[in-house]
Amino acid sequence: MKSFDFDSLAVRKMASGHLCLNLTERVNWEEFPNFVDQLIGLIGLRIINQSDGPDMRLWEVEIESHALSLVFDDYPLMVSLEASDEKGDIIIEKTHQILIQQNDTK
């Protein structure tokens, strides 16, 4: 399986006031499921629900027993992990640190 880089690692505040972790701009529609498999191995997320539209994939995932959104957006191209509450914000920050360490070991 192809190994993906986290080329866009950045935490941003969304309009909701909660955090979003940008992950990559280098994953296409077809590669997204394999990218998610890599995330499962790295951060232990679990897929709860998958919703695919014509230009966006919105997958509900669970990390540390807490629901977050994993989003593939075709324009502008970005895969991101999004929180909807304060606990999710904390998980976003932790996940960001884990992935920074993972990138540093490559």
ChimeraX attribute file (.defattr): number of C-alpha atoms within 10 A of each C-alpha:
attribute: neighborCount
match mode: 1-to-1
recipient: residues
	/A:1	7
	/A:2	8
	/A:3	8
	/A:4	15
	/A:5	17
	/A:6	18
	/A:7	12
	/A:8	15
	/A:9	18
	/A:10	15
	/A:11	18
	/A:12	14
	/A:13	13
	/A:14	13
	/A:15	7
	/A:16	9
	/A:17	13
	/A:18	18
	/A:19	23
	/A:20	25
	/A:21	23
	/A:22	22
	/A:23	23
	/A:24	20
	/A:25	19
	/A:26	15
	/A:27	20
	/A:28	16
	/A:29	14
	/A:30	8
	/A:31	12
	/A:32	16
	/A:33	12
	/A:34	15
	/A:35	19
	/A:36	19
	/A:37	15
	/A:38	17
	/A:39	15
	/A:40	15
	/A:41	10
	/A:42	13
	/A:43	14
	/A:44	13
	/A:45	20
	/A:46	19
	/A:47	18
	/A:48	12
	/A:49	11
	/A:50	12
	/A:51	10
	/A:52	11
	/A:53	8
	/A:54	8
	/A:55	11
	/A:56	17
	/A:57	19
	/A:58	18
	/A:59	19
	/A:60	18
	/A:61	21
	/A:62	18
	/A:63	17
	/A:64	12
	/A:65	9
	/A:66	14
	/A:67	21
	/A:68	25
	/A:69	22
	/A:70	24
	/A:71	22
	/A:72	25
	/A:73	19
	/A:74	16
	/A:75	8
	/A:76	8
	/A:77	16
	/A:78	18
	/A:79	27
	/A:80	21
	/A:81	24
	/A:82	26
	/A:83	24
	/A:84	16
	/A:85	15
	/A:86	12
	/A:87	14
	/A:88	23
	/A:89	21
	/A:90	14
	/A:91	20
	/A:92	24
	/A:93	15
	/A:94	13
	/A:95	17
	/A:96	20
	/A:97	13
	/A:98	14
	/A:99	18
	/A:100	14
	/A:101	11
	/A:102	13
	/A:103	13
	/A:104	8
	/A:105	7
	/A:106	6
